[in-house]
Amino acid sequence: MAADLVPMTEDGTMPPGANCYVALAEAESLILGRGLADWPAPPVQPGPPDPPAPDPEGGRKAAALIRGADYLNGLHWYGRRAAAGRMMAWPRLGAVDKDGYAVPEGAVPDAVPLANAYAAWLVYTGADTQPIMERGNRASAKGVDTITASYFGDAPSRDVYAFLADLLYPYCSDFDAFAGTALPGAGGVAVAEGVI
């Protein structure tokens, strides 16, 4: 049940049970600070901030945060996982960004927690960041009544979220095909080769 999920933040020290890259309170601050709608503000709790207020959404936010990290963990990052058998993609060994800078061992780039918060917002608001790809997503055409959708052969197999692509482009190869082009989706932002 979603209410039983407890986000455990990966901070680069590889804590057992880590399942996200940003704490729920920080994710809320990042999301609300960017004016993203449809993410209810946390309840106001008098007194000191500890312990955190219960999630009024019955665990929906926690589940969205963890599913957002699941999406990030499925990307093709540079370098290799710091330890075999880990579900979390970060920290990594031998990671070098597209500008040629080495990511320090035991570090999680600042873009990753922000991307986790944004992916959580996408999940929370109904986006399917990890869709089931019917028949491997190899349909040549789909139609309902008189409406048909077809894609170019080099189209990605799932949606590309411009903000995530812009943030993560330096650290993973998943968005290389979009370098120097406008990305699909609302407000497609151009990504220049090696520049964010």
C-alpha positions as CSV (number, residue, x, y, z in Angstrom):
1,M,0.0,0.0,0.0
2,A,1.3,3.5,-0.9
3,A,0.8,4.7,2.7
4,D,3.4,2.2,3.9
5,L,6.1,3.5,1.6
6,V,8.9,5.4,3.3
7,P,11.2,7.5,1.1
8,M,14.9,6.8,2.0
9,T,17.2,9.3,0.5
10,E,20.4,8.2,-1.4
11,D,22.9,10.9,-0.5
12,G,26.0,9.3,-2.0
13,T,26.8,7.1,1.1
14,M,24.7,4.2,-0.2
15,P,22.4,3.8,2.9
16,P,20.5,0.4,2.9
17,G,17.0,0.8,1.6
18,A,17.6,4.0,-0.3
19,N,14.8,4.5,-2.8
20,C,14.9,8.1,-3.9
21,Y,17.4,11.0,-4.3
22,V,15.6,13.7,-2.4
23,A,13.7,13.9,0.8
24,L,10.0,14.5,0.5
25,A,10.2,17.9,2.3
26,E,13.0,19.1,-0.1
27,A,11.1,17.7,-3.1
28,E,8.0,19.7,-2.0
29,S,10.1,22.9,-1.7
30,L,11.7,22.3,-5.1
31,I,8.3,21.7,-6.8
32,L,6.4,24.5,-5.1
33,G,9.3,26.9,-5.6
34,R,9.0,26.3,-9.3
35,G,5.3,27.1,-9.3
36,L,4.3,23.6,-10.5
37,A,0.6,23.2,-10.0
38,D,-1.4,20.2,-8.7
39,W,1.1,19.4,-5.8
40,P,-0.7,20.3,-2.6
41,A,1.4,22.3,-0.2
42,P,2.3,20.3,3.0
43,P,0.1,21.0,6.0
44,V,1.3,23.8,8.3
45,Q,2.5,22.2,11.6
46,P,3.1,24.4,14.6
47,G,6.4,24.1,16.5
48,P,9.7,22.6,15.3
49,P,9.8,21.0,11.9
50,D,10.6,17.5,13.3
51,P,8.9,15.1,13.1
52,P,7.6,15.8,9.6
53,A,3.8,16.2,9.2
54,P,2.0,13.1,7.9
55,D,1.4,13.0,4.2
56,P,-2.2,14.1,3.8
57,E,-2.3,12.3,0.5
58,G,-2.1,8.9,2.1
59,G,1.3,8.1,0.7
60,R,0.7,9.3,-2.9
61,K,3.6,11.8,-2.7
62,A,5.9,9.3,-1.2
63,A,5.0,6.7,-3.9
64,A,5.4,9.4,-6.6
65,L,8.9,10.3,-5.2
66,I,10.0,6.6,-5.3
67,R,8.5,6.0,-8.8
68,G,10.3,9.2,-9.9
69,A,13.6,7.7,-8.7
70,D,12.7,4.4,-10.4
71,Y,12.5,6.3,-13.7
72,L,15.9,7.9,-13.1
73,N,17.4,4.5,-12.2
74,G,16.4,3.2,-15.6
75,L,18.4,5.8,-17.5
76,H,21.8,5.0,-19.1
77,W,24.2,7.0,-17.0
78,Y,27.9,7.5,-17.6
79,G,30.2,5.5,-15.4
80,R,29.2,2.5,-13.4
81,R,27.3,1.8,-10.2
82,A,29.5,2.1,-7.1
83,A,28.5,-1.3,-5.9
84,A,27.1,-4.4,-7.6
85,G,23.5,-5.3,-7.1
86,R,22.3,-1.9,-6.1
87,M,19.0,-0.6,-7.4
88,M,20.0,3.0,-7.2
89,A,22.0,4.4,-10.1
90,W,24.0,6.8,-8.0
91,P,26.6,7.1,-6.7
92,R,28.8,6.0,-9.6
93,L,32.4,5.3,-10.4
94,G,34.2,6.8,-13.4
95,A,31.4,9.1,-14.3
96,V,32.5,12.1,-16.5
97,D,30.0,14.6,-17.7
98,K,29.7,15.9,-21.3
99,D,32.0,18.9,-20.4
100,G,34.7,16.5,-19.4
101,Y,34.4,17.0,-15.6
102,A,34.7,13.9,-13.4
103,V,31.8,13.4,-10.9
104,P,33.5,12.7,-7.6
105,E,33.1,9.2,-6.3
106,G,30.4,9.1,-3.6
107,A,28.7,12.1,-5.0
108,V,25.2,12.5,-6.5
109,P,25.1,15.5,-9.0
110,D,22.8,18.3,-7.9
111,A,20.7,17.8,-11.0
112,V,19.7,14.3,-9.9
113,P,17.7,15.3,-6.8
114,L,16.0,18.1,-8.7
115,A,15.2,15.6,-11.5
116,N,13.8,13.2,-8.9
117,A,11.5,15.9,-7.6
118,Y,10.3,16.9,-11.1
119,A,9.7,13.2,-12.0
120,A,7.7,12.8,-8.8
121,W,5.6,15.7,-9.8
122,L,5.0,14.2,-13.2
123,V,4.0,10.9,-11.7
124,Y,1.8,12.6,-9.1
125,T,0.0,14.5,-11.8
126,G,-0.7,11.5,-13.9
127,A,2.2,11.1,-16.3
128,D,3.4,7.5,-16.9
129,T,7.2,7.7,-16.8
130,Q,7.5,4.0,-17.2
131,P,4.7,2.9,-19.5
132,I,4.0,-0.6,-20.5
133,M,5.1,-0.8,-24.2
134,E,2.6,-2.9,-26.0
135,R,4.4,-5.4,-28.2
136,G,7.7,-3.6,-27.5
137,N,6.3,-0.3,-28.7
138,R,6.9,-1.4,-32.3
139,A,3.5,-0.5,-33.8
140,S,3.9,1.1,-37.2
141,A,0.5,2.9,-36.9
142,K,-2.3,3.1,-34.4
143,G,-5.8,4.3,-35.1
144,V,-9.1,4.9,-33.4
145,D,-12.0,5.5,-35.7
146,T,-10.6,8.1,-38.1
147,I,-7.7,9.3,-35.8
148,T,-4.3,7.8,-36.5
149,A,-1.0,8.4,-34.9
150,S,2.3,7.3,-36.6
151,Y,5.8,8.1,-35.7
152,F,9.1,8.5,-37.5
153,G,11.3,5.5,-37.3
154,D,13.8,7.2,-35.0
155,A,11.2,8.5,-32.5
156,P,11.9,7.6,-28.9
157,S,9.9,4.7,-27.5
158,R,8.5,6.8,-24.7
159,D,7.8,10.5,-23.9
160,V,10.7,12.8,-23.4
161,Y,10.3,15.5,-20.7
162,A,12.3,18.6,-21.8
163,F,13.1,19.8,-18.3
164,L,14.5,16.3,-17.3
165,A,16.4,16.1,-20.6
166,D,18.0,19.5,-20.0
167,L,19.0,18.7,-16.5
168,L,20.3,15.2,-17.1
169,Y,21.8,15.5,-20.6
170,P,25.4,16.0,-19.2
171,Y,25.3,12.8,-17.2
172,C,23.5,10.2,-19.4
173,S,23.2,9.1,-23.0
174,D,19.4,8.8,-23.1
175,F,19.0,12.3,-24.5
176,D,21.8,12.4,-27.0
177,A,19.4,12.1,-29.9
178,F,17.9,15.4,-29.0
179,A,21.1,17.4,-28.9
180,G,20.6,20.7,-30.8
181,T,16.9,20.0,-31.4
182,A,13.7,21.1,-29.8
183,L,12.4,18.4,-27.6
184,P,8.8,17.1,-27.8
185,G,6.4,18.1,-25.1
186,A,5.2,21.4,-23.7
187,G,7.7,24.2,-24.3
188,G,10.3,22.0,-26.0
189,V,13.6,23.5,-25.1
190,A,16.6,23.3,-27.4
191,V,19.6,21.4,-26.0
192,A,22.9,22.5,-27.6
193,E,25.7,19.9,-27.8
194,G,27.6,19.9,-24.5
195,V,25.8,23.1,-23.2
196,I,23.0,23.3,-20.7
